[in-house]
Amino acid sequence: LHAAGIPTYVFPESAARALAALNRYREWITRPPEAAEPLPVDRAAADAIMRRAAAGGRTQLTELEALHLLAAYGVHTADARLVTGPDAAADAAGTLGFPVVLKIVSPDIVHKSDVGGVRVNLRAPGDVRAAYDDLLATVARRAPKARVSGVLVQRQLAGGTETIVGVVRDPSFGPLVMFGLGGLFVEAMHDVVFRMPPLGARTADEMVRGIRGLGILTGTRGSPPADLPAIGEVLRRIGQLAVDHPAVAELDVNPLVAFDQGAVALDARVRLTPGG
């Protein structure tokens, strides 16, 4: 049978899975095309961020620039300030509201936690000042050659479910939007889905509902369900950003925290193509 090109299966379960895959493919190619209507964004603000990075010869946006880029495309972000001293950090925390998080800002450091560059749950001005000094000292020991631009003070949000949204560029297909559960889940479960932008509302909803861990988003053990339409809108906006800006080689929003009402980006990383 194999020689004649006829598929054979040892177990009936394998045949059933193959037939199910064929049916999913049939449903995929026969469904009507979906129009991806553009969403309102601040393209001028996003263009300005990209031009500044290009003018400086940089291939990596700072975290604050990355958050501002997301905000220009209508993605809600946690309020943050860039500071360069312990007193300025305490003042920024008072303005933003406690508790806050401190994060090192350096063009040479991608994974901040690996070098001790994050302090969380700071609830008073004195705590912020002490954490600022300790953070810089720790980073200086663990990454002595890293150039430090300052420290990001960010409002710490409680609750919600961590998800991850990303963009990669495939040499054959172009930009791909990725979605999955964030935090430790993405590393332990690798439960992610990809789609090609631009994304319509139906495709974005299918992405959100296409992960194996959907039950975590729909509510478990009395926890409130996440706002799935809000997550879908973020996916559409990120997809539009990827289409509008070919210079974005990679984009990671991890975490995008989904609440029962809305979703907020807490951390973002954007890598640009050289000369883009």
N, C-alpha and C positions, 0 to 999 in steps of 0.2 A: 504493500500500500504506500509506503514511504517513497519507493522508487517511482510510483505513478503520480506522486504529488498529492496524495490523499492523506490528510492529517490523521494520526492515530493517537490514542491516549490509553495509558495503563489503567488509570482510575477514572471513574465517571465524573468525579468532582472536577478534575482538570478539564474535561470536555465541557462541563457546564460553565466553568469560568471563561473558557474560550468563546462559547456562544454568547455569554453575557457581554463580553468585550466587543464582539461583532455587533451586537444590538446597540450598545452605547455609541459605537462609531456610526451606525446607520442613523440613529437619532441626531447625532452631531451634524452630519453632512446634509440632512434633509430639513433641519429646522430653518425658519426664515431668518435672514440676516437682521442684526440689531444695529440701529443707528446709535452712535455714541455722541450725544449732544454735548458740546463744550460747556463747561461750567464757568461762571464768572471768577476771574482771578486778577491779581495785580501783576500783569506781565512786566510792566515797566520796573517795578521794584525788584522782581526776580532777575531781570536783565542786568540791572545795576550791580547786583551781588556777583553775578557771573563775570561781568566786565572787570570789577575790582580784583577778583582772583586772577583773571587772565593777565591783567596789567602787572600784577606782582609776580608773574611766572609761577604761580602756585597750582598744584594739582590736587589740593585738599582744602575744602572749606573748613574754617573753624566751626566748632559746635554752635556758637551763637549765630554765625552766618547760615549754617545749615537749618537752624530753627527758624530764622527769618525767611529763608527760602520757602520752607514749608508754609509759614504763615502767609506769604505772598500768594500761595496757591490755595488759601482757605482752610488749611489744616490747623486745628487748634493746638497750641503749644503751651507748656507751662511757662509762666513768666520767669525771666532770668535777667541777670545783670553781669557784665564783665567788670571785675575790679582788680586793683593792683596793690592793695594794702589791707591789713587786718581791720582798721577802723572803717575803711570804705566798705569792706565786706559786712561788717556789723550794721552800717547805715543802710546798705542795700537790703539786708535781711529784714530790718525794721520796716522798710518801704514795701517789700514784697509780702511780708507776713510770715510768722513762724508756724511750723518748723520749716527749715530750709536744708538744702543739700549744697555742698561745695564740691566742685569738680576742677581738676587741673586743666588748663588750656595750653596746649603745646602742639606746634606743627610736627613734632617728632614723636608724639605719643598717640597711638591709635586706640589702644585698649587701656583706658585709664586705671581700671581696677587692678591690672597686672603690676602696676608700679606704686600702688597705694595712693592713687590720685583722686579718691572720692571719700567724702565724709558725709554721713547722713544723720537725720533726726536731731538737728541742732535747734534748740528751743529758746536760746537766750543770747543777747549780744556778746556776753563773755565767752560763751561756748563757741560762738562763731570766730571770735578773735583767736582763741587758743587753737581751734581746729585749723584755721588758716595757716598759722605758723607751723603747726605740726605737719600739715599736708605738704607744704613746700620743703620742709626738712626731709620728709620721707622720700619725696620724688627726687630730691638732690642726691640722696644716697643710692636709690635704686636705678635712676637714669641720669647719671651725672652730666652726660653730654646733651641732654634734651634742652632745647630752647623753650623757655616758659614765657608765654605772653600775658599770663594773669590767671585769675581764678574765676570760674563761673559760679555765681550764687543763684540758686534756683528754688522756687517754691516747691516744697515736698507735698505730694498729693497722696491721700490714703485711700485704700480700697481699690476696686476695679480688678479687671483681669488683664494680664500682660499679653499682648500680641506683638507680632513683628511684621513689618511691611518693608519690602525692598524692591530695588530695581537692579537688574544686571543687563548687559548688552551681549547678545549672542552674535557671533560672526555671521551666522546664516539667517537668523530670524530678526535681528535687531533688538530693541528693548523688550524685556520681559518683566512683568510685575509679579512679585512673590508675596504670599500671605501665609501666616501660620501662627501658632501659639508662641509667645515670646518667653523671655527669661530662660530658665533651665529647660523648659519644654522643647524649645527649638534645638538645643544641643543633644538632649536625651532621646527625643522621639523622631526628629527629622520629619515632622508632620507639616509639610508645606505644599502649596499648590502654586502653579504659574499660569499666567495668561499674557497674551500679546495686547498691548494698548493700541489705540484708545479703548477704554472699557465703557460699555453701556451699563445701565442699572442692573439688567438681568445677569450679565456676565459677572459683575462685581458681587452680586448676591450669591451666585453659584460658587464663586471662590470662597466666600465666607463659610458657606454651608458644605464645602467640599473637603474640609479637613476631617481627619478621623476623630479629633478631639472636640468636635462641635458641642458635645454635651457639656463641656466646661464653660462654653460661652452661653448656652441656653439655661444655665443655672443648675447647680447640684447642691444637695443637702441644705436647702433653704437659702442659698445665696441667690441674689437677684440676677436675672438674665442680663447679658450685655446688650447694648444697643446695636443690633446687627445692621440696621440701615445706616447708622452713623459710620460704622466700620467700612461698609460698602462705599459710602461717599468718599472716605479718605482714599480708598483704593482707586477710585475714578480720578481723584485730583492728582494723586501721585503718578498715575498713568499719563494724564495730560501733561504733567511736568516733564516726564521722560520724553514724550513726543515733541514738546516744544523746545527742549534743550538737549540736542544730540551730544553736547559736551559732557553731560552727566554720564560717566562710565559706570559708577556704582552708587547706590543710595541705600542706606539702612536706617530704618526707624525702629529702634529696639530699646525700650519698649514703646509701643503705642498702647496706652492703657484704655481699655474699653469699660465705661461705666454703664449704669442702667439708663443714663441719659447722656449721650455724647461719647466722644473718644478724644484723648489728649496725647500728643507726642511729648515724651520726656527727654529723649536722647536721639540724636540724629548724626549721621556721618555721610558725607558726600565726597566722592572722589571724582575728579575731572580728567578727561583725556588730555595728555600733554599738547599744548598749543591750541586747545579747544576754546 
